[in-house]
């Protein structure tokens, strides 16, 4: 999860640990997951999110699309990813986009508090 901000520094006074904790909380909120489950996942946040998205796309996609909406991924962007990739690759790509967007939301909030 360390590359989520690309060329951005963390906001002043925010540790990496605190930032990651807040990103996990944001993802838990947007995907309606238990934050402790995310933290405890031995496979890591990205793979866990990919599994959640993949399962949602296989079953009832409504909650997954609601999470994308809350994260403001953009309907066209999500549609393009789903169109251009098979379901498993799309789930991975969407998980990465969700992680990046959650990190950006957290970074923005912490930067302008």
C-alpha distances in whole Angstrom, upper triangle without the diagonal:
4,6,6,9,11,14,14,14,13,16,19,19,16,14,10,11,13,10,8,11,12,9,10,14,14,13,15,18,17,17,20,18,18,15,17,16,13,12,15,14,14,12,9,8,8,11,12,12,14,16,17,18,20,22,22,23,26,27,27,25,26,24,21,22,23,19,19,22,20,17,20,18,22,24,25,22,21,25,24,21,23,26,25,23,24,23,20,19,19,17,14,14,15,12,10,12,12,8,9,12,11,9,12,15,13,13,17,18,17,19,22,23
4,6,8,9,11,11,11,11,14,17,17,14,12,8,10,12,10,8,12,13,11,13,16,16,16,18,20,20,21,23,21,22,18,19,20,16,15,18,17,17,15,12,11,11,15,16,16,17,20,21,21,23,26,26,27,29,31,31,29,30,27,24,26,26,22,22,24,23,19,21,20,24,26,27,23,23,27,26,23,26,29,27,25,27,26,23,21,22,20,17,17,18,15,12,14,14,11,11,14,13,10,13,15,14,13,17,18,17,18,21,22
4,6,5,9,10,11,12,15,18,19,16,15,11,14,15,12,11,15,15,13,15,18,17,16,20,22,21,21,24,23,23,21,22,22,18,18,20,19,19,17,14,13,12,15,17,16,17,20,21,21,23,26,26,26,29,31,31,28,29,27,24,25,25,22,21,23,22,19,20,18,22,24,25,21,21,25,24,21,24,26,24,23,25,24,22,20,20,19,16,15,16,14,11,12,13,10,9,12,13,10,12,15,14,13,16,18,18,18,21,23
4,6,9,9,11,11,14,17,18,15,14,11,13,14,11,10,13,13,10,12,15,14,13,17,18,17,18,21,20,21,19,21,21,17,17,20,19,19,18,14,12,11,15,16,15,16,19,19,19,21,24,24,24,27,29,28,25,26,24,21,22,22,19,17,20,18,15,16,15,18,21,22,18,19,22,21,19,22,24,23,22,24,23,21,19,19,18,15,14,14,12,9,10,10,7,5,9,9,6,8,11,11,10,13,15,15,16,19,20
4,6,5,7,8,11,14,16,14,14,11,14,14,11,11,15,14,11,15,17,15,16,19,20,19,21,23,23,24,21,23,23,20,20,23,22,23,21,18,16,15,18,20,18,19,23,23,22,24,27,27,27,30,32,31,28,28,26,23,24,24,20,19,21,19,16,17,16,19,22,23,20,21,24,23,21,24,27,25,25,27,26,25,22,21,21,18,17,17,15,12,12,13,10,7,10,10,7,7,11,10,8,11,14,13,13,16,18
4,6,9,11,14,17,19,16,16,14,17,18,14,14,18,17,15,18,20,19,19,22,23,22,23,26,26,27,24,26,26,22,22,25,24,24,22,19,18,16,20,21,20,21,24,25,23,26,29,28,28,31,33,33,30,30,28,25,26,26,23,21,23,22,18,19,18,20,24,23,20,21,24,23,21,24,26,24,24,27,26,25,22,22,21,19,17,17,16,13,13,15,12,9,12,13,10,10,14,14,12,14,17,17,16,19,21
4,7,10,13,15,18,16,16,15,18,19,15,16,20,19,17,20,23,21,22,25,26,25,26,29,29,30,27,29,29,26,25,28,27,27,26,22,21,20,23,25,23,24,28,28,27,29,32,32,32,35,37,36,33,34,32,29,29,29,26,24,25,25,21,21,20,23,26,26,22,24,27,26,24,28,29,27,27,30,30,29,26,25,25,22,20,21,20,17,16,18,16,13,15,16,13,12,15,15,12,14,17,16,15,18,21
4,7,9,12,14,13,14,12,16,16,13,14,18,16,15,19,20,19,20,23,24,23,25,28,27,28,25,27,28,24,24,27,27,27,26,22,20,20,24,25,23,25,28,28,27,30,32,32,32,35,37,36,33,33,31,28,28,28,25,23,24,23,19,20,20,22,26,26,23,25,28,27,25,29,31,29,29,32,31,30,27,26,26,23,21,21,20,17,17,17,15,12,14,14,11,10,13,12,9,11,14,13,11,14,17
4,6,9,11,10,11,10,14,14,11,13,16,16,15,18,20,19,21,23,24,24,26,28,28,28,24,26,28,24,23,26,26,27,26,23,21,21,25,26,24,26,29,29,29,31,34,33,34,37,38,38,35,35,32,30,30,30,26,25,26,25,21,22,22,25,29,29,26,27,31,30,28,31,34,32,32,34,34,32,30,29,28,25,24,24,22,19,19,20,17,14,16,16,12,11,14,13,9,11,14,12,10,14,16
4,6,8,6,7,7,11,10,8,11,13,12,12,16,17,16,18,21,21,22,24,26,25,25,22,23,25,22,20,24,24,25,25,21,19,20,24,24,23,25,28,28,28,31,33,32,33,36,37,36,33,33,30,28,29,28,25,24,25,23,20,21,22,25,29,29,26,27,31,31,29,32,34,33,33,35,33,32,30,29,28,25,24,24,22,19,19,19,16,14,15,14,10,11,12,10,7,10,11,9,8,12,13
4,6,6,9,10,13,11,9,13,14,13,14,17,17,17,19,22,22,22,25,26,26,26,22,24,27,24,22,26,27,28,28,24,22,23,26,27,25,28,30,29,29,33,34,34,35,38,39,37,35,34,31,29,30,29,25,25,26,23,20,22,23,26,29,30,28,29,32,32,31,33,36,35,35,37,36,34,32,31,30,28,27,26,24,22,21,20,18,16,16,15,12,11,12,10,7,9,9,6,5,9,10
4,6,9,11,14,12,11,15,16,15,16,20,20,20,22,24,24,25,28,29,29,28,25,26,29,26,24,28,29,30,30,26,25,26,29,29,28,31,34,33,33,36,38,37,38,41,42,41,38,37,35,33,33,32,29,29,29,26,24,25,26,29,33,34,32,33,36,36,34,37,40,39,39,41,39,38,36,35,33,31,30,29,27,25,25,24,21,20,20,19,16,15,16,13,11,12,12,9,8,10,11
4,7,10,12,10,10,14,15,14,16,19,19,19,22,24,24,25,28,28,28,27,23,24,27,25,22,26,27,29,29,26,24,26,29,29,28,31,33,32,33,36,38,37,39,42,42,41,38,38,35,33,34,32,29,29,30,27,25,27,28,31,35,36,33,34,38,38,36,38,41,41,40,42,40,38,37,36,34,32,31,30,28,26,26,25,22,21,21,19,16,17,17,14,12,14,13,9,10,12,12
4,7,8,6,7,10,11,10,12,15,15,16,19,20,21,22,24,25,24,23,20,21,23,21,19,22,24,25,25,22,20,22,25,25,24,27,29,29,29,32,34,33,35,38,38,37,35,34,31,30,31,29,26,26,27,24,22,24,25,28,32,33,31,31,35,35,33,35,38,37,36,38,36,35,33,32,30,28,28,27,24,23,23,21,18,18,18,16,13,14,14,11,10,12,12,8,9,12,12
4,5,5,6,9,10,11,12,14,15,17,18,20,21,23,24,25,24,23,19,20,22,19,17,20,21,22,23,19,18,20,24,24,23,26,28,28,29,32,33,33,35,37,38,37,35,35,31,30,31,30,26,27,28,25,23,25,26,30,33,34,31,31,35,35,33,35,38,37,36,37,36,33,32,32,30,27,27,26,24,22,23,21,18,18,19,17,14,15,16,13,12,15,15,11,13,16,15
4,5,5,6,9,10,11,12,14,15,16,18,20,21,22,24,22,21,17,18,20,17,15,18,19,19,20,16,15,17,20,20,20,23,25,25,26,28,30,30,32,34,35,35,32,33,29,27,29,28,24,25,27,24,21,24,24,28,31,32,29,29,32,32,30,32,35,34,33,34,32,30,29,28,26,24,24,23,21,19,20,19,15,15,17,15,12,14,15,12,11,15,15,12,14,17,17
4,5,5,6,9,10,11,12,14,15,16,18,20,21,22,20,18,15,15,17,15,12,15,16,17,18,15,14,17,19,19,19,22,24,24,25,28,29,29,31,33,34,33,32,32,28,27,29,28,24,25,27,24,21,24,25,28,31,33,30,29,33,33,31,32,36,35,33,34,32,30,29,29,26,24,24,24,21,19,21,19,16,16,18,15,13,16,16,13,13,17,16,14,16,19,18
4,6,5,6,9,10,10,12,14,15,16,18,20,20,19,18,14,15,17,15,13,16,18,19,20,17,15,18,21,20,20,23,25,24,25,28,29,29,31,33,34,33,31,31,27,26,27,26,23,24,25,22,20,23,24,27,30,32,29,29,33,33,31,33,36,35,34,35,33,31,30,29,27,25,25,24,21,20,21,19,16,16,17,14,12,14,14,10,11,14,13,11,13,16,15
4,5,5,6,9,10,10,12,14,15,16,18,19,18,18,14,16,18,15,13,17,18,19,19,16,14,16,19,19,18,21,23,22,23,26,27,27,29,31,32,31,29,29,25,24,25,24,20,21,22,19,17,20,20,24,27,29,26,26,29,30,27,29,33,32,31,32,30,28,27,26,24,22,22,21,18,17,17,16,12,13,13,11,8,11,11,7,8,11,11,9,11,14,14
4,5,5,6,9,10,11,12,14,15,16,18,16,15,12,13,14,11,10,13,14,16,16,12,10,12,16,15,15,18,20,19,20,23,24,24,26,29,29,29,27,27,23,22,23,23,19,19,21,19,16,20,20,23,26,28,25,24,28,28,26,27,31,30,29,29,27,25,25,24,21,19,20,19,16,15,16,14,11,12,13,10,8,12,12,9,10,14,14,12,15,18,17
4,5,5,6,9,10,10,12,14,15,16,14,13,9,10,13,10,8,12,14,16,16,13,11,14,17,15,15,19,20,19,21,24,24,24,26,29,29,28,26,26,23,21,23,22,19,20,22,19,17,20,21,25,27,29,27,26,29,30,27,29,32,32,30,31,29,27,26,26,23,21,22,20,17,17,18,15,13,14,15,11,10,14,13,10,12,15,14,13,16,18,17
4,5,5,6,9,10,10,12,14,15,14,13,10,12,14,12,11,15,16,19,19,15,13,15,18,17,16,19,21,19,20,24,24,24,26,29,28,27,25,25,21,20,22,20,17,18,19,16,14,17,19,22,25,27,25,24,28,29,26,28,31,31,30,31,29,27,26,25,23,21,21,20,17,17,17,14,12,13,13,9,8,11,10,7,9,12,10,10,13,15,14
4,5,5,6,9,10,10,12,14,13,13,10,13,14,11,11,14,15,17,17,13,10,12,15,14,12,16,18,16,17,20,21,21,23,26,26,25,23,22,19,17,19,18,14,15,17,14,12,15,15,19,22,24,21,20,24,25,23,24,28,27,26,27,25,23,23,21,19,18,18,16,13,13,13,10,8,9,9,6,6,9,8,6,9,12,11,11,14,16,16
4,5,5,6,9,10,10,11,10,10,6,9,10,7,7,11,11,14,14,11,8,11,13,11,11,14,15,14,15,19,19,19,21,24,24,23,21,21,18,16,18,17,14,15,17,15,13,17,17,21,23,25,23,21,25,26,23,24,28,28,26,27,24,22,22,21,18,17,18,16,13,13,14,11,9,12,12,8,9,12,12,10,13,15,14,15,18,20,19
4,5,5,6,9,10,10,9,9,6,9,11,9,9,13,14,17,17,14,11,14,16,14,13,17,18,16,17,20,21,20,22,25,24,23,22,21,17,16,18,17,13,15,17,14,13,16,18,21,23,26,24,22,26,27,25,26,29,30,28,29,26,25,25,23,20,20,20,18,15,16,16,13,11,14,13,9,10,13,11,10,13,15,13,14,17,18,17
4,5,5,6,8,10,10,11,9,12,13,11,12,16,16,19,19,16,12,14,16,15,12,16,17,15,16,19,20,19,21,24,23,22,20,19,15,14,16,14,11,12,13,10,9,13,14,17,20,22,20,19,23,24,22,23,27,27,26,27,24,23,23,21,19,18,18,16,14,14,14,10,9,11,10,6,8,10,8,7,11,12,11,13,16,17,16
4,5,5,6,8,8,9,8,11,11,9,11,14,14,17,16,13,9,11,13,11,9,12,14,11,12,16,16,15,17,20,20,19,17,16,13,12,13,12,9,10,12,10,9,12,13,16,18,21,19,17,20,22,20,20,24,25,23,24,21,20,20,18,15,15,15,13,10,12,12,8,8,10,10,6,9,12,10,10,13,15,15,16,19,20,20
4,6,5,5,4,6,5,9,9,8,10,13,13,16,16,14,11,13,14,11,10,14,14,11,13,16,16,15,18,20,20,18,17,16,13,12,15,13,10,12,14,12,11,15,16,19,21,24,22,19,23,25,22,23,26,27,25,25,22,21,22,20,17,17,18,16,13,15,15,11,11,14,13,10,13,15,13,13,16,18,17,18,21,22,21
4,6,5,7,8,8,12,12,11,13,16,17,20,20,17,14,16,18,15,13,16,17,14,15,18,18,16,19,21,20,18,17,16,12,12,14,11,9,12,12,9,10,14,15,18,20,23,21,19,23,25,23,23,27,28,27,27,24,23,24,22,19,20,20,17,15,17,16,12,13,15,13,10,13,15,12,12,16,17,15,17,20,21,20
4,6,8,11,11,14,14,13,15,18,18,21,20,18,14,15,17,14,11,14,15,12,12,16,16,14,16,19,18,16,14,13,9,9,10,8,5,8,9,6,7,10,12,14,16,19,18,16,19,21,19,20,23,25,24,24,21,21,21,19,16,17,17,14,12,14,13,10,11,13,11,9,12,14,11,12,16,16,15,18,20,21,21
4,5,9,10,13,12,11,14,16,15,19,18,16,12,13,14,12,9,12,12,9,9,13,12,10,13,16,15,13,12,11,7,7,9,8,5,8,10,9,9,13,13,16,16,19,18,15,18,21,19,18,22,23,22,22,19,18,19,17,14,15,16,13,11,14,13,10,11,14,13,11,14,16,14,15,19,20,19,21,24,24,24
4,7,9,12,11,11,14,16,16,19,19,17,14,16,17,13,12,15,14,11,12,15,14,12,15,18,16,14,13,12,8,9,12,10,8,12,13,11,12,15,16,19,19,23,22,19,22,24,22,22,25,27,25,25,22,21,22,20,17,19,20,16,15,17,17,13,15,18,16,14,17,19,17,17,21,21,20,22,25,25,25
4,6,9,8,8,11,12,12,16,16,14,12,14,14,11,10,13,12,9,12,15,13,13,16,18,17,16,15,15,11,11,14,13,11,14,16,14,14,18,18,21,22,25,23,20,23,25,23,23,26,27,25,25,21,20,22,20,17,18,19,17,14,17,17,14,14,18,17,14,17,19,18,17,21,22,21,22,25,26,26
4,5,5,7,9,10,11,15,16,14,12,15,16,12,12,15,15,12,15,18,16,16,20,21,20,19,19,18,15,15,18,17,14,17,19,17,17,21,21,24,25,28,26,24,27,29,26,26,30,31,29,28,24,23,25,23,20,20,22,20,17,19,20,16,16,19,19,16,18,21,19,18,21,23,22,22,26,27,26
4,5,5,6,9,10,14,15,13,10,14,15,12,12,16,15,13,16,19,18,18,21,23,22,22,21,21,17,16,19,18,15,18,19,17,16,20,21,24,26,28,26,24,27,29,26,27,30,31,29,29,25,24,25,24,20,20,21,19,16,18,19,15,14,17,17,14,15,18,17,15,18,21,19,19,23,24,23
4,5,5,6,8,12,14,12,11,15,16,12,14,17,16,15,18,20,20,20,23,24,24,24,23,23,20,19,22,21,18,21,23,20,20,24,24,28,29,32,29,27,30,32,29,29,33,33,31,30,27,25,26,26,22,22,24,22,18,20,22,18,17,20,20,17,18,21,20,18,21,24,22,22,25,27,25
4,6,5,6,10,11,11,10,13,13,9,11,14,13,12,15,17,16,17,20,21,21,21,21,21,18,17,21,20,17,20,22,20,20,23,23,27,28,30,28,25,28,30,27,27,30,31,28,27,24,22,23,23,19,19,21,20,16,18,20,17,16,20,20,17,18,22,21,20,23,25,24,24,27,29,28
4,5,5,9,9,8,6,10,10,7,9,12,12,11,14,16,16,16,19,21,21,21,20,21,17,16,19,19,16,18,20,18,17,21,21,24,25,28,25,23,26,27,24,24,28,28,26,25,22,20,21,21,17,16,18,17,13,15,17,14,12,16,17,14,15,19,18,17,19,22,21,21,24,26,26
4,6,8,10,8,8,11,12,10,12,15,15,14,17,19,19,20,23,24,24,25,24,24,21,20,23,22,19,21,23,21,20,23,23,27,28,31,28,26,29,30,27,27,31,31,28,28,25,23,24,23,20,19,21,20,16,17,19,16,14,17,18,15,15,19,19,17,19,22,21,21,24,26,25
4,6,9,8,9,13,13,10,13,16,15,15,18,20,19,21,24,24,24,25,25,26,22,21,24,24,21,23,26,24,23,26,26,29,31,33,30,28,31,32,29,29,32,32,29,29,26,23,24,25,21,20,22,21,18,19,22,19,17,20,22,19,19,23,23,21,23,26,25,24,28,30,29
4,5,6,7,10,9,7,10,12,11,12,15,16,16,18,21,21,22,23,22,24,21,19,23,23,20,21,24,23,22,25,24,28,29,31,28,25,28,29,26,26,29,29,26,25,22,20,21,21,18,17,19,19,15,17,19,17,15,19,20,18,19,22,22,21,23,26,26,25,28,31,30
4,6,9,11,10,9,12,14,13,15,17,18,18,21,23,23,24,25,25,27,24,22,25,26,23,24,27,26,24,28,26,30,31,32,29,27,30,30,27,27,30,30,27,26,23,20,21,22,19,17,20,20,17,18,21,19,17,20,22,20,20,24,25,23,25,28,28,28,30,33,32
4,7,8,6,7,10,11,10,12,15,15,16,18,20,21,22,24,23,25,22,20,23,24,21,22,25,25,23,26,24,27,28,29,26,24,27,27,23,24,27,26,23,22,20,16,17,19,16,14,17,17,14,15,18,17,15,18,20,19,19,23,24,23,24,27,28,27,30,32,32
4,6,6,6,9,10,11,12,14,16,17,18,20,21,23,24,22,24,21,19,22,23,19,20,23,22,20,23,21,25,26,28,24,23,26,26,22,23,26,25,23,22,20,17,17,18,15,13,15,16,12,12,16,14,12,15,17,16,15,19,20,19,20,24,24,24,26,29,29
4,6,5,6,9,10,10,12,14,15,16,18,20,21,21,20,21,18,16,19,19,16,16,20,18,16,19,18,22,23,25,22,20,23,23,20,21,24,24,21,21,19,16,16,16,13,12,14,13,9,10,13,11,9,12,14,12,12,16,17,16,18,21,21,21,23,26,26
4,5,5,6,9,10,11,12,14,15,16,18,20,21,19,20,18,15,17,19,15,15,19,18,15,18,16,20,21,22,19,17,20,20,17,18,21,20,18,18,16,13,13,13,10,8,10,10,6,7,10,9,7,10,13,12,12,16,17,17,18,21,22,22,24,27,27
4,5,5,6,9,10,10,12,14,15,16,18,20,18,20,18,15,18,20,17,17,20,20,18,21,19,22,22,24,20,18,21,21,17,18,21,20,17,17,14,11,12,13,10,8,11,11,8,9,13,12,11,14,16,15,16,19,20,20,22,25,25,26,28,30,31
4,5,5,6,9,10,11,12,14,15,17,18,17,18,16,13,17,18,15,16,19,19,17,20,19,22,22,24,21,19,21,22,19,19,22,22,19,18,16,13,14,14,11,10,13,12,9,11,14,12,11,15,16,15,16,19,20,20,22,24,25,25,28,30,30
4,5,5,6,8,10,10,12,14,15,16,14,16,13,10,13,14,11,12,16,15,13,16,15,18,19,20,18,15,18,19,16,16,20,20,17,17,14,12,13,12,8,8,10,9,6,9,11,8,8,12,13,12,14,17,17,17,20,22,22,23,25,27,28
4,5,5,6,8,10,10,12,14,15,13,16,14,11,14,16,13,13,17,17,15,18,15,18,18,19,17,14,16,17,14,13,17,17,14,13,11,8,9,9,5,5,8,7,5,8,11,10,10,13,15,14,16,19,19,20,22,24,25,26,28,30,31
4,5,5,6,8,10,10,12,14,13,16,14,11,15,16,14,15,18,19,18,20,18,21,20,22,20,17,19,20,16,15,19,19,16,14,11,9,11,11,8,8,12,11,9,12,14,13,13,17,18,17,19,22,22,23,25,27,27,29,31,33,33
4,6,5,6,9,10,11,11,10,12,10,8,12,13,11,12,16,16,15,18,16,19,19,21,19,16,18,19,16,15,19,20,17,16,13,11,13,12,9,10,13,11,9,12,14,12,13,16,17,16,18,21,20,21,24,25,26,27,29,31,31
4,5,5,6,9,10,10,8,11,9,6,9,11,10,10,13,14,14,16,14,16,15,17,15,12,14,16,13,12,15,16,14,13,10,9,11,9,6,8,10,8,7,11,12,10,12,15,15,15,18,20,20,21,23,25,25,27,29,30,31
4,5,5,6,9,10,9,12,12,9,12,14,13,13,17,18,17,19,17,18,17,19,17,13,15,16,13,11,15,15,13,11,7,7,9,8,5,8,11,9,9,13,14,13,15,18,18,18,21,23,23,24,27,28,29,30,32,34,35
4,5,5,6,8,8,11,11,9,12,14,14,15,18,19,19,21,19,20,19,21,20,16,17,19,16,14,17,19,16,14,10,10,13,12,9,12,14,13,12,16,17,15,17,20,20,20,23,25,25,26,28,30,30,32,34,35,36
4,5,5,5,5,8,7,6,9,11,11,12,14,16,16,18,16,18,16,19,18,14,15,17,15,13,16,18,16,15,11,12,14,12,9,13,14,12,12,16,16,14,17,20,19,19,22,24,23,24,27,28,28,30,33,34,34
4,6,7,5,9,9,7,9,12,12,12,15,17,17,18,16,17,15,17,16,12,12,15,13,10,13,15,13,11,8,9,12,10,8,12,13,11,12,16,16,15,17,20,19,20,23,24,24,26,28,29,30,32,34,35,36
4,7,7,11,12,11,12,15,16,16,19,20,21,22,20,21,19,20,19,16,16,18,16,13,15,17,15,12,9,10,13,12,10,14,16,14,15,18,19,18,21,23,23,23,26,28,28,29,32,33,33,35,37,38,39
4,6,9,10,10,12,14,15,16,18,20,21,22,21,21,19,21,21,17,17,20,18,15,18,20,18,16,12,14,17,15,13,17,18,16,17,20,21,19,22,25,24,24,27,29,28,29,32,33,33,35,38,38,39
4,6,7,8,10,11,13,14,16,17,19,20,19,19,17,20,20,16,16,20,18,15,18,21,19,18,14,16,18,16,14,18,19,16,17,21,20,18,21,24,23,22,26,27,26,28,31,31,31,34,36,36,37
4,6,5,6,9,10,11,12,14,15,16,15,16,14,16,16,12,13,16,15,12,15,18,17,16,12,14,16,13,12,15,16,13,14,18,17,15,18,21,19,20,23,24,23,25,28,28,29,31,33,34,34
4,6,5,6,9,10,10,12,14,15,15,15,13,16,17,13,14,17,17,15,17,20,20,19,16,18,19,16,15,18,18,15,16,19,18,16,19,21,19,19,23,24,22,24,27,27,27,30,32,32,32
4,5,5,6,9,10,10,12,14,14,15,14,18,17,14,16,19,18,16,19,22,21,20,17,18,19,16,14,17,18,14,14,18,17,14,17,19,17,17,20,21,20,21,25,25,24,27,29,30,30
4,5,5,6,9,10,11,12,12,13,12,15,14,11,13,16,14,13,16,18,17,17,14,14,16,13,10,13,14,10,11,14,13,11,14,16,15,14,18,19,18,20,23,23,23,26,28,29,29
4,5,5,6,9,10,10,10,10,9,12,12,9,10,14,13,12,15,17,17,17,14,16,17,13,12,15,14,11,12,15,13,11,15,16,14,15,18,19,18,20,23,23,23,26,28,28,29
4,5,5,6,9,10,10,11,11,14,14,12,14,17,16,15,19,21,21,21,18,19,20,17,15,17,17,13,14,17,15,12,15,17,14,14,18,18,16,19,22,21,21,24,26,26,26
4,5,5,6,8,9,11,11,15,14,11,14,17,16,15,19,21,20,20,17,18,18,15,13,15,15,11,11,14,12,9,12,14,11,11,14,15,14,16,19,19,19,21,23,24,24
4,5,5,6,5,7,8,11,10,8,11,13,12,13,16,18,17,18,16,17,17,13,12,14,12,9,10,12,9,7,11,12,10,10,14,14,13,16,18,18,19,21,23,23,24
4,5,5,6,7,8,11,11,10,12,15,15,15,18,20,20,21,19,20,20,17,16,17,16,12,14,15,12,10,14,14,11,12,15,15,13,16,19,18,18,21,23,23,24
4,5,8,10,11,15,14,13,16,18,18,18,21,23,23,24,21,22,22,19,17,18,17,14,14,15,13,10,13,14,10,10,13,13,11,13,16,15,15,18,20,20,20
4,6,8,11,14,12,11,15,17,16,17,20,21,21,22,20,21,20,17,15,16,15,11,11,12,9,7,9,10,6,7,10,10,8,11,13,13,14,16,18,18,19
4,5,8,11,10,10,13,15,15,16,19,20,20,22,21,22,20,17,17,17,15,12,13,14,10,9,12,11,8,9,12,11,10,13,15,14,15,18,19,19,20
4,7,9,7,7,10,11,11,13,15,16,17,19,18,18,17,14,14,14,12,9,11,11,7,7,10,10,7,10,12,11,11,15,16,16,17,20,21,21,23
4,6,5,6,9,10,11,13,14,16,17,19,18,20,18,15,15,17,14,11,14,14,10,11,14,13,11,13,16,14,14,18,19,18,20,23,23,23,25
4,5,5,6,9,10,11,12,14,16,18,17,19,18,14,15,17,14,12,15,16,13,13,16,16,14,16,19,18,18,21,23,22,23,26,27,27,29
4,5,5,6,9,10,10,12,14,17,17,19,17,14,16,17,14,12,16,16,13,14,18,17,15,18,21,19,20,23,24,23,25,28,28,28,31
4,5,5,6,9,10,11,12,15,15,17,15,11,13,14,11,9,13,13,10,11,15,14,12,16,18,17,17,21,22,21,23,26,26,27,29
4,5,5,6,9,10,11,13,12,14,13,9,10,12,9,7,11,12,9,10,14,14,13,15,18,17,18,21,22,22,24,27,27,28,30
4,6,5,6,9,10,12,12,15,13,10,12,14,12,10,14,15,13,14,18,18,16,19,22,21,22,25,26,26,27,30,31,31,33
4,5,5,6,9,11,12,14,12,9,12,14,11,10,14,15,12,15,18,17,17,20,22,21,22,25,26,26,28,31,31,32,34
4,5,5,6,9,9,11,9,6,9,10,7,7,11,11,10,12,15,15,15,18,20,20,21,24,25,25,27,29,30,31,33
4,6,6,7,7,10,9,5,8,11,9,9,12,14,13,14,17,18,18,20,22,22,23,26,27,28,29,32,32,34,35
4,6,8,9,12,11,8,12,14,12,12,16,17,15,17,20,20,20,23,25,25,26,29,30,30,32,35,35,36,38
4,7,9,12,9,8,12,13,11,12,15,15,15,17,20,20,20,23,25,25,26,29,29,30,32,34,35,36,38
4,6,8,6,5,9,10,9,11,13,14,14,16,19,19,20,22,24,25,26,28,29,30,32,34,35,36,38
4,6,5,6,9,10,10,12,14,15,16,18,20,21,22,24,26,27,28,30,31,32,34,36,37,39,40
4,6,5,6,9,10,10,12,14,15,16,18,20,20,22,24,25,26,28,30,31,32,34,35,37,38
4,5,5,6,9,10,11,13,14,15,17,19,20,21,23,25,26,27,29,30,32,33,35,36,38
4,5,5,6,9,10,11,12,14,15,17,18,20,21,23,24,26,27,29,30,32,33,35,36
4,5,5,6,8,10,10,12,14,15,16,18,20,21,22,24,25,27,28,30,31,33,34
4,6,5,6,9,10,10,12,14,15,16,18,20,21,22,24,25,27,28,30,32,33
4,5,5,6,9,10,11,12,14,15,17,18,20,21,22,24,26,27,28,31,32
4,5,5,6,9,10,11,12,14,15,17,18,20,21,23,24,26,27,29,30
4,5,5,6,9,10,10,12,14,15,16,18,20,21,22,24,25,27,28
4,5,5,6,9,10,10,12,14,15,16,18,20,21,22,24,26,27
4,5,5,6,9,10,11,12,14,15,16,18,20,21,22,24,26
4,5,5,6,9,10,10,12,14,15,16,18,20,21,23,24
4,5,5,6,8,10,10,12,14,15,17,18,20,21,23
4,6,5,6,9,10,11,12,14,15,16,18,20,21
4,6,5,6,9,10,10,12,14,15,16,18,20
4,5,5,6,9,10,10,12,14,15,17,18
4,5,5,6,9,10,11,12,14,16,17
4,5,5,6,9,10,11,12,14,15
4,5,5,6,9,10,10,12,14
4,6,5,6,9,10,11,12
4,5,5,6,8,10,11
4,6,5,6,9,10
4,5,5,6,9
4,6,5,6
4,6,5
4,6
4
